[in-house]
Every structure is written in C-alpha cells, then in structure tokens.
C-alpha cells in the first residue's frame, strides 16, 4: 500500500496487547496510533517484552486524545470495530490510508465513538454466539491481514 493502513486504538489498557500491536505494525507496515489515556506507560516490562526489538521498526504515534488523533490523521474513511457492527470485516474493500478504529480491552469503543459522523461503518468480526469478545491484539491482527491481503500484501517478501 502506498500510504499505510492506519490502526487507531482508543485508550488501550493492557501493555502486552500494545506490545503485540507494535510487533504487528512492524511486520505488516501499518501505522499504529494510540489515543490517550493509556492504561500503562512505555517503561512497562510487559510492553517491552511483547514488542521486543520491533519498537524501532514500527511507526507508532501517541495522541493526547481521540479527537487529537482524528485531527492529526484527517482520515477519509474510519472503520469502527465493535461487536454491534452491521458490516462484516470481510465485506469492506480496504484502501491505503484507511483508519481501523478499536477500543480499549475492558469495554471496547464507547457508543458516542461508534456513532460519530466521521465513522464510515461499524464493523464486526464474526464469532460464535454468546461469546464475550476476542483479544484486542487478535482482533486487530485479523483486520490488518485482511486489508493487507486485499492490497496484495504490498511490501511483503
């Protein structure tokens, strides 16, 4: 993808998940954006262990708020991933520069975020009924690899 796909996580709480997202960003070429407040600091050992030596290989930006992230990213399309999404993640034709928006681990995206007029679609990853949720890093990975696949795994060896 000429312009990278952008992942935006609103208020992530678990350092290990964010470390895994840093690794994902490094190996896929997506840009990772985090909106504060964060539930950890970057000195956390779990974050360092999960992100390991990939931190320098990833594009990572921390924004002081979701609103500031929107201002900085100026996205044309934002896909909000939520269990209440009407659109399956496989039914989207992803384009370079799209923003895939995910919420914090404990509660996901707030209702006002998923219904913000800047959100292009509310998206879901299918699951078996009566299951609470997927792990955040797993959910982001599923979406990133589908978008990357659709774009020919641009940049991969």
C-alpha positions in Angstrom: 0.0 0.0 0.0 1.5 3.3 -1.0 0.0 5.1 2.1 0.0 2.8 5.1 -3.2 1.5 6.6 -3.6 3.1 10.0 -4.7 1.4 13.2 -6.1 3.6 15.9 -6.7 2.2 19.4 -8.7 4.4 21.8 -7.4 4.2 25.3 -5.6 0.8 25.3 -5.2 -0.7 28.8 -3.0 -3.8 28.6 0.7 -3.3 27.9 1.1 -6.8 26.4 -1.6 -6.2 23.8 0.0 -2.9 22.8 3.4 -4.6 22.6 1.9 -7.2 20.2 0.4 -4.4 18.2 3.8 -2.8 17.9 5.1 -6.1 16.6 2.2 -6.3 14.2 2.8 -2.8 12.9 6.5 -3.6 12.3 5.9 -6.8 10.3 3.0 -5.5 8.2 3.9 -1.9 7.6 0.8 -0.4 9.1 1.0 2.7 11.2 -0.1 2.3 14.8 -1.8 5.2 16.6 -2.8 5.2 20.2 -5.2 7.7 21.8 -4.6 8.6 25.5 -5.3 8.0 28.2 -3.2 4.8 28.2 -3.6 2.2 30.9 0.2 1.8 31.2 3.4 3.6 30.5 6.1 2.7 27.9 8.5 1.6 30.6 6.2 -1.4 31.4 8.2 -4.6 31.2 5.2 -6.5 29.6 5.1 -3.9 26.8 8.8 -4.1 26.2 8.8 -7.9 26.2 5.8 -8.2 23.8 7.2 -5.5 21.5 10.7 -6.7 22.0 13.1 -5.4 19.3 10.3 -4.4 17.0 9.7 -1.0 18.6 12.3 0.7 16.4 10.8 -0.9 13.2 7.2 0.2 13.8 5.5 3.5 13.1 3.9 4.5 16.4 2.2 7.7 17.4 0.6 8.5 20.7 -2.1 11.2 20.6 -3.3 13.1 23.7 -7.0 12.2 22.9 -9.1 10.5 20.2 -10.1 14.0 19.0 -6.5 14.9 18.5 -5.9 11.7 16.7 -8.7 12.5 14.3 -7.2 16.0 13.7 -3.8 14.6 13.1 -4.9 11.7 10.8 -7.5 13.6 8.9 -9.0 10.3 7.7 -11.2 9.9 4.7 -12.6 6.6 6.0 -12.8 5.3 9.6 -14.0 1.7 10.3 -15.0 1.3 13.9 -14.7 -2.3 15.0 -17.4 -3.3 17.5 -19.4 -6.3 18.5 -22.5 -4.3 17.4 -21.2 -3.7 13.9 -23.5 -4.1 11.0 -20.8 -4.8 8.4 -18.5 -7.8 8.4 -14.9 -7.0 8.2 -14.6 -9.1 5.0 -17.3 -7.0 3.2 -15.1 -3.9 3.1 -12.8 -3.0 0.3 -9.9 -1.6 2.2 -7.8 1.2 0.8 -4.4 2.7 1.7 -4.8 5.4 4.4 -8.0 3.8 5.9 -8.2 4.0 9.7 -9.3 0.9 11.5 -10.5 2.0 14.9 -10.5 -0.3 18.0 -11.5 0.4 21.6 -10.0 -0.5 25.0 -9.9 -4.0 26.2 -12.4 -3.8 29.0 -15.3 -2.1 27.2 -14.4 -1.6 23.5 -15.4 1.6 21.8 -17.8 4.0 23.6 -21.2 4.4 22.0 -20.6 8.0 21.1 -17.4 7.0 19.3 -19.1 4.3 17.2 -21.8 6.8 16.2 -19.5 9.7 15.5 -20.3 11.1 12.0 -16.6 10.6 11.0 -17.2 6.8 11.3 -17.7 5.3 7.8 -19.0 2.0 9.1 -19.4 0.0 12.3 -17.6 -3.3 11.6 -17.7 -6.7 13.3 -15.6 -9.8 13.2 -17.9 -12.8 13.3 -17.8 -15.0 16.4 -19.8 -17.9 17.9 -22.9 -16.7 19.8 -22.7 -16.0 23.5 -19.0 -15.3 23.4 -17.9 -12.0 25.0 -15.1 -10.9 22.7 -11.8 -11.6 21.0 -8.5 -10.3 22.4 -7.7 -6.8 21.1 -4.4 -7.8 19.5 -6.0 -10.8 17.8 -8.9 -8.6 16.5 -6.5 -6.0 15.1 -4.4 -8.8 13.5 -7.4 -10.3 11.8 -8.5 -7.0 10.3 -4.9 -5.9 9.3 -4.2 -9.1 7.5 -7.5 -9.0 5.6 -6.8 -5.4 4.5 -3.2 -6.3 3.6 -4.3 -9.4 1.7 -6.8 -7.3 -0.3 -3.9 -4.9 -1.3 -1.7 -7.8 -2.5 0.4 -7.9 0.7 2.2 -4.8 -0.6 5.8 -4.6 0.6 5.9 -8.2 1.7 8.6 -10.7 0.7 
